């Protein structure tokens, strides 16, 4: 069982930056892929960025070039650095991970509670 706790959201002016953090805890053998999703009011949840266990990254076109996803393996933590933020980035940002939870190789997906990012002057 894995718990994911996001932090780092808040209010930022257009053009500003934020770094979101997500720490995984609980009982698991290995954290595999990790990612960030966001959901704005009236919209469906969409992928922002993902990083594999081996460090391979993928980004949504809307954030490519101004966002960086990274992870600290020792701390079981994934980060999302977002620069040049615009009002369109306003959303609740959710952390997600896939984890191997036992020695038999069982894999499950987990979600955090979300952290609010608001971009406004």
C-alpha positions as CSV (number, residue, x, y, z in Angstrom):
1,X,0.0,0.0,0.0
2,X,1.3,3.4,-1.0
3,X,0.5,6.9,0.2
4,X,1.3,9.9,-2.0
5,X,1.4,13.4,-0.5
6,X,1.8,16.4,-2.7
7,X,3.0,19.8,-1.7
8,X,4.3,23.1,-3.2
9,X,1.2,24.4,-4.8
10,X,-0.1,27.9,-4.2
11,X,-0.7,31.3,-5.8
12,X,1.8,32.6,-8.3
13,X,1.8,35.5,-10.8
14,X,1.9,34.9,-14.5
15,X,5.4,34.3,-15.6
16,X,6.3,32.9,-12.2
17,X,7.5,29.4,-11.1
18,X,6.6,26.7,-8.7
19,X,8.1,23.4,-7.7
20,X,5.7,20.7,-6.8
21,X,6.8,17.7,-4.7
22,X,5.2,14.3,-4.1
23,X,6.6,11.9,-1.5
24,X,5.7,8.2,-1.5
25,X,5.4,6.2,1.7
26,X,4.0,3.0,3.0
27,X,4.7,-0.7,2.2
28,X,6.0,-1.4,-1.2
29,X,8.9,-3.1,-2.9
30,X,9.6,-0.6,-5.7
31,X,8.2,2.6,-7.1
32,X,8.0,2.3,-10.9
33,X,6.6,5.1,-13.1
34,X,5.6,8.4,-11.5
35,X,3.7,11.2,-13.0
36,X,1.8,14.5,-12.6
37,X,-1.7,15.1,-13.8
38,X,-3.9,18.2,-13.5
39,X,-7.6,18.9,-13.5
40,X,-9.1,22.3,-14.0
41,X,-12.8,23.0,-13.2
42,X,-15.0,21.7,-16.0
43,X,-12.1,19.8,-17.6
44,X,-11.0,16.2,-17.5
45,X,-7.8,15.1,-15.8
46,X,-4.9,15.3,-18.1
47,X,-1.3,14.1,-18.0
48,X,1.3,16.9,-17.4
49,X,4.5,14.9,-17.2
50,X,5.7,11.4,-16.4
51,X,9.0,9.8,-15.5
52,X,9.9,6.1,-15.6
53,X,11.8,4.1,-13.1
54,X,14.8,4.5,-15.4
55,X,14.4,8.3,-15.7
56,X,12.8,8.5,-19.1
57,X,10.5,11.6,-19.2
58,X,7.4,12.6,-21.2
59,X,5.6,15.9,-21.3
60,X,2.3,17.3,-22.5
61,X,2.8,19.7,-25.4
62,X,1.3,22.5,-23.3
63,X,4.1,22.4,-20.8
64,X,7.0,21.1,-22.9
65,X,10.0,23.4,-22.7
66,X,9.0,25.1,-19.5
67,X,8.5,22.2,-17.1
68,X,10.9,19.6,-15.8
69,X,10.0,16.4,-14.0
70,X,12.6,14.7,-11.8
71,X,12.8,12.2,-9.0
72,X,14.9,11.5,-5.9
73,X,15.2,7.8,-5.6
74,X,16.5,7.8,-2.1
75,X,13.6,9.9,-0.9
76,X,10.9,8.2,-3.0
77,X,9.9,11.7,-4.2
78,X,9.0,13.1,-7.6
79,X,9.2,16.8,-8.4
80,X,7.6,19.0,-11.1
81,X,9.4,22.3,-11.7
82,X,7.1,24.6,-13.7
83,X,8.3,27.9,-15.1
84,X,6.6,30.7,-17.1
85,X,3.3,29.8,-15.6
86,X,0.2,31.2,-17.2
87,X,-3.5,31.3,-16.1
88,X,-4.2,28.3,-18.2
89,X,-2.0,26.3,-15.9
90,X,-4.4,26.9,-13.0
91,X,-5.7,23.5,-11.8
92,X,-5.4,20.9,-9.1
93,X,-2.3,18.9,-9.6
94,X,-2.2,15.2,-8.7
95,X,0.7,12.9,-8.2
96,X,0.4,9.4,-9.5
97,X,2.6,6.3,-9.2
98,X,2.8,2.7,-10.2
99,X,4.3,0.5,-7.5
100,X,5.3,-3.1,-7.1
101,X,3.7,-3.9,-3.7
102,X,4.9,-7.4,-3.0
103,X,7.6,-9.9,-3.8
104,X,5.4,-11.7,-6.2
105,X,5.4,-8.8,-8.6
106,X,2.0,-7.3,-8.0
107,X,1.7,-3.8,-9.4
108,X,-0.9,-1.2,-8.5
109,X,-1.5,2.5,-9.3
110,X,-1.9,5.1,-6.6
111,X,-3.0,8.8,-6.5
112,X,-2.3,11.7,-4.2
113,X,-4.8,14.1,-2.8
114,X,-3.9,16.9,-5.1
115,X,-2.4,20.4,-4.6
116,X,-3.9,23.6,-5.9
117,X,-2.0,25.8,-8.3
118,X,-3.4,29.2,-9.1
119,X,-1.8,31.5,-11.6
120,X,-3.2,35.0,-11.4
121,X,-2.1,38.6,-11.0
